[in-house]
Amino acid sequence: MTQKATTILKENGLKITQNRLDVLSVFLGSEKAFTLLDLEKIFHCQHDRSSIFRNLQTYSEKGIIQKFCNASGTAVYTLNLHKPNCNGKSYFKCNDCETVVSLPNLPSEYLELLGKNKIETMNLLIEGTCEKCQKSKQ
């Protein structure tokens, strides 16, 4: 995981530090979404809250991770599973197992409805219960 994280940092022109490697490795090793609090718990006293948050901001700005607000208004972060500069990034997040799945691009008709508006950011997070978790509850 560390080698892949190192490659991603180099490709994005970011300085390689242990803190950056550790935070990025969490995302590379999981298909889940994480809150800042989740990451604080993972790193306990190893990395402080502000360092983790700065890394999340940097990774978000570089397009390495995606930031969403979930239904309760909490910021959640997930590895960016889409190609760079992809229009209409959308994801499904299971509220039970917290797995995040990349969905296909939004239809062009949807994007055309937006007309000539200048879109700064467009991310869609759909939350619910995945098929696997539904079956395990039966």
C-alpha positions, -999 to 999 in steps of 0.1 A, spaced: 0 0 0 28 24 8 43 20 -27 10 29 -43 6 58 -19 41 71 -27 34 69 -64 1 89 -60 19 116 -40 47 119 -66 22 120 -95 4 149 -77 35 168 -68 31 163 -31 59 160 -6 61 125 8 57 124 45 48 96 69 15 114 78 5 117 41 14 81 34 -5 68 65 -37 88 57 -37 79 20 -30 42 28 -62 40 48 -82 50 17 -62 27 -6 -68 -2 18 -106 1 20 -137 6 0 -153 26 28 -160 63 34 -143 79 64 -151 109 85 -124 130 102 -134 114 135 -130 79 120 -95 87 109 -87 102 143 -97 69 159 -77 49 134 -45 69 142 -54 75 179 -24 96 190 -1 88 160 -13 119 140 -31 149 153 -65 161 141 -52 192 123 -26 172 103 -52 147 93 -76 174 83 -49 193 62 -42 161 44 -78 155 36 -81 191 23 -50 186 1 -61 153 -12 -96 167 -20 -81 197 -39 -59 173 -59 -88 150 -67 -73 121 -49 -103 118 -26 -139 130 -28 -156 149 0 -193 146 5 -218 156 32 -238 127 43 -275 128 52 -267 140 88 -245 168 74 -211 152 84 -183 155 59 -172 120 46 -143 112 24 -137 84 0 -111 75 -25 -119 92 -59 -129 62 -80 -135 83 -111 -111 94 -138 -98 130 -134 -121 157 -148 -150 133 -150 -184 151 -151 -211 141 -127 -192 120 -102 -216 99 -83 -213 72 -56 -235 48 -35 -226 44 2 -241 16 22 -251 29 57 -246 -5 72 -212 -17 59 -201 18 48 -188 4 15 -187 30 -13 -193 21 -49 -186 43 -79 -217 48 -101 -217 55 -139 -214 91 -151 -246 111 -150 -265 110 -183 -257 138 -207 -294 149 -206 -290 157 -169 -259 177 -176 -275 195 -205 -304 206 -182 -278 226 -163 -273 247 -194 -246 273 -194 -243 275 -157 -207 275 -145 -204 244 -123 -177 245 -97 -183 211 -81 -207 184 -88 -208 153 -66 -237 130 -58 -237 107 -28 -266 82 -27 -270 65 7 -289 34 15 -284 -3 22 -265 -25 -3 -278 -58 -15 -254 -78 5 -264 -61 38 -301 -64 29 -297 -102 24 -278 -106 57 -307 -90 76 -332 -115 62 
